[in-house]
């Protein structure tokens, strides 16, 4: 484990140079990794582990779209694809990658197969951090570990195939065997992490829920919508409003920020853009910070978790979700976006 300085603060990180794939494979050579769930994170992690040479199987409910997706991805029933109970029984490491609601529903089944010495792996701290609400309380004689890639399973797989890695956090909630650290780091390397940084289950879920509701998804959509609506109200065309709000950011500026940081991106824009950005960014920070403070308090109090549990457990959850997504999809801004994407050079 190395200590890296991040803005004056030292953190524990593990790199692929320090802990190579060969070491991870040696560490887990006698383990069977059972990936339970083949929805968001399951495909990327399972396929990356398989391609990296680990002994991995998939557990998924039969006759479901996710089962069919697993078959399409090359998993073979009875060889490395099983129903959830069979996979959980076979696995010495159970990667519990169902949705948060799915984890709550299937927990009584999984718990039966958590025999002494096994490891229970998560990619989200939700189930453990809010265990009083979820009922997910592991036996004391198993390792409980976490690797949380900082992106979707689709991105994890795409970057793996490109020879790159997606950074991940890692945490140990329970070390029953004395092997939890080597297990979690080996799995982090195996699923395709760029580097691994240390956290706790609680900090992972607090930051994750804040990020999803904030700059990663909720806040960014809110800011997009606000700017788009102001431009449209002032007579700008849908194409112009969308390009100035979304397209230029995602296609041009975000890659520059990712490469060298915000200051470098500012330095490589026009002097007019530089002056305006430097004059206005603190006003946006000051306006939005109270909202983020309220959001974090709601996350820490467990209110956001409870809202998710209550909503996701409703029998008509999918129907309601599709209506909300349809509202977004049919908004003028994202209809304009669909048209703009078709006009990109790579699509012509």
Residue pairs with C-beta under 8 A, 6 or more apart in sequence:
1 12
1 13
1 14
1 18
1 198
2 12
2 13
2 14
2 15
2 18
3 10
3 11
3 12
3 13
4 10
4 11
4 13
11 197
11 198
12 197
12 198
13 195
13 196
13 197
13 198
14 170
14 185
14 188
14 189
14 195
14 196
15 195
15 196
16 165
16 189
16 193
16 194
16 195
19 185
19 186
19 189
20 189
21 52
21 53
21 189
21 190
23 186
23 189
24 52
24 185
24 186
24 187
24 189
24 190
25 52
25 53
25 54
25 186
25 190
27 182
27 183
27 186
28 54
28 55
28 93
28 183
28 186
28 187
28 190
30 92
31 54
31 55
31 92
31 93
31 183
32 55
32 56
32 57
32 90
32 91
32 92
32 93
33 49
33 54
33 55
33 56
33 57
33 91
33 92
33 93
33 95
33 187
33 190
34 56
34 57
34 58
34 59
34 87
34 88
34 90
34 91
34 93
34 94
34 95
35 42
35 45
35 46
35 49
35 56
35 57
35 58
35 59
35 87
35 95
35 97
36 42
36 59
36 60
36 84
36 87
36 88
36 94
36 95
36 96
36 97
36 98
36 106
36 110
37 59
37 60
37 66
37 96
37 97
37 98
37 99
37 102
38 46
38 58
38 60
38 66
38 67
38 69
38 70
38 97
39 66
39 97
39 98
39 99
39 102
40 97
40 99
40 152
40 153
41 97
41 123
41 149
41 152
41 153
41 156
42 58
42 60
42 66
42 95
42 97
42 153
43 69
43 70
43 73
43 153
43 157
44 149
44 152
44 153
44 154
44 155
44 156
44 157
44 160
44 191
44 192
45 95
45 97
45 123
45 149
45 153
45 156
45 191
45 192
46 56
46 58
46 75
46 95
47 73
47 157
47 160
48 156
48 157
48 160
48 190
48 191
48 192
49 56
49 187
49 190
49 191
50 56
50 80
51 160
52 190
52 192
54 190
56 80
57 80
57 81
57 82
57 87
57 90
57 91
58 70
58 75
58 80
58 81
58 82
58 87
59 82
59 83
59 84
59 85
59 86
59 87
59 88
59 91
60 66
60 67
60 70
60 81
60 83
60 84
60 87
61 67
61 83
61 84
62 83
67 81
70 81
71 77
71 81
75 81
82 90
84 106
84 109
84 110
85 109
85 113
88 94
88 109
88 110
88 112
88 113
89 113
91 113
91 118
92 117
92 118
92 119
93 118
93 119
93 121
93 183
93 187
94 110
94 113
94 114
94 118
94 119
94 120
94 121
95 121
95 123
95 187
96 103
96 110
96 120
96 121
96 122
96 127
97 122
97 123
98 106
99 312
100 124
100 126
100 127
100 134
100 308
100 309
100 312
101 308
101 309
101 312
101 313
101 317
103 126
103 127
103 134
103 136
104 127
104 134
104 135
104 136
104 309
104 313
107 127
107 134
107 135
107 136
110 120
111 138
111 139
114 120
114 138
114 139
114 142
115 142
116 139
116 141
116 142
116 176
117 141
117 142
117 176
117 177
118 142
118 143
119 142
119 143
119 144
119 145
119 177
119 180
119 183
120 138
120 142
120 143
120 144
120 145
121 145
121 146
121 147
121 184
121 187
122 128
122 144
122 145
122 146
122 148
122 201
123 146
123 147
123 148
123 149
124 146
124 148
124 204
124 205
124 208
125 146
125 148
125 171
125 200
125 201
125 202
125 203
125 204
125 205
125 208
126 134
126 205
126 209
126 305
126 308
127 134
127 136
128 136
128 138
128 144
128 173
128 201
129 201
129 202
129 204
129 205
129 206
129 305
130 205
130 302
130 305
130 309
131 137
133 302
133 305
133 306
133 309
134 309
138 144
138 174
140 174
140 176
141 176
142 174
142 176
143 172
143 174
143 175
143 176
143 177
143 179
143 180
143 183
144 172
144 173
144 174
144 180
145 170
145 171
145 172
145 173
145 180
145 183
145 184
145 187
146 169
146 170
146 171
146 172
146 173
146 184
146 199
146 201
146 204
147 168
147 169
147 170
147 184
147 187
147 188
147 191
147 193
147 196
148 168
148 169
148 170
148 171
148 199
148 204
148 208
149 155
149 156
149 166
149 167
149 168
149 191
149 192
149 193
150 166
150 167
150 168
150 169
151 159
151 166
155 166
156 166
156 191
156 192
157 192
159 165
159 166
159 192
160 166
160 192
164 194
165 192
165 193
165 194
165 195
166 192
166 193
166 194
167 193
167 194
167 195
167 196
167 197
168 188
168 191
168 193
168 194
168 195
168 196
168 197
169 196
169 197
169 198
169 199
169 204
170 184
170 185
170 188
170 196
170 197
170 198
170 199
171 184
171 198
171 199
171 200
171 201
171 203
171 204
172 180
172 181
172 184
173 200
173 201
174 180
175 181
177 183
185 196
188 196
189 196
199 207
205 299
205 305
206 296
206 299
206 300
209 299
209 304
209 305
210 292
210 295
210 296
210 299
211 217
212 218
213 219
213 295
213 299
213 304
214 292
214 295
219 288
219 291
219 292
221 328
224 245
224 246
224 333
225 331
225 333
227 241
227 244
227 245
228 241
228 242
228 245
228 246
228 333
231 240
231 241
231 244
231 245
232 238
232 241
232 332
236 244
238 332
238 333
238 335
238 336
239 336
239 339
239 340
241 333
241 336
242 333
242 336
242 337
242 340
243 340
245 333
246 333
246 337
247 337
247 340
253 265
256 264
256 265
256 268
257 264
257 265
266 273
266 274
266 277
266 278
267 274
269 277
295 304
298 304
299 305
311 317
311 320
314 320
328 334
329 335
341 347
